[in-house]
Amino acid sequence: MRIIRAKDYKDMSRKAANIISAQVILKPDSVLGLATGSSPIGTYEQLVKWYEKGDLDFADVTTVNLDEYYGMKPENDQSYHYFMHDHFFDHVNIDPSRINLPNGMEPDEKKECARYDAVLRSVGDVDIQLLGIGRNGHIGFNEFFSKGTHCVDLTESTIEANKRFFASEDEVPRRAYSMGIHTIMTAKKVLVVASGEDKAWAIRESCFGPVTPKVPGSILQLHNDAIVIADEAALSLCGDFL
Ligand code: F6R
């Protein structure tokens, strides 16, 4: 696991965007695994800027997203479909037929998980998987170790963390479809972005604690090309280890 120290959120975002850019330049038909949430927004903004300058071309890129809320319509502005279009897809020349996310509107969990796993198999290996990390150490919406796509009951701590995006806690979805840990681990490269003091515990435990399903991000210690870009605040509990 390689840990890259960033000064702050902006620096973290530029560093992550640089790594994704290099991937797309070296392999224009890359498969990018993408995440939502606050952590990668700056990375997407930077990639969009470089695209607008003519430095990047996403025409041949395929994307697979980590997760989507169960029962959430794609046009709902809290959905991860909406998020991805708003922050990234609508601003670059990505082919809409190469964009893949779980379908939150499919009520049949078994069917949707099987469909999304088939999509993941069909696109081939993910070249680089971008990840945020939950305060409790979750990656994707994996609150434990899991294999393939599954429908997960979000923990209280995740519901609490996500309520900032909703008008009230009652509106926060309780369930989500998520790519499995095993699938995440098959990505050729994994890139975690973490910023802020509220991620410090998750970063310390994921990078230096025991590998345990209680901290799903800790599994990344076993990945042979995992990069963590964290700012000073997110690294603030790692002092003894760095
Ligand atoms: C999002 C995802 C989640 C988030 C995590 C951190 O697609 O899979 O694991 O990355 O909850 O969220 P933020 O970045 O909002 O702190």
Residues whose N, C-alpha, C, O or C-beta is under 5 A from the ligand:
A	BS01	F6R	A35 T36 G37 S38 S39 L66 D67 L131 G132 I133 G134 H138 I139 G140 F141
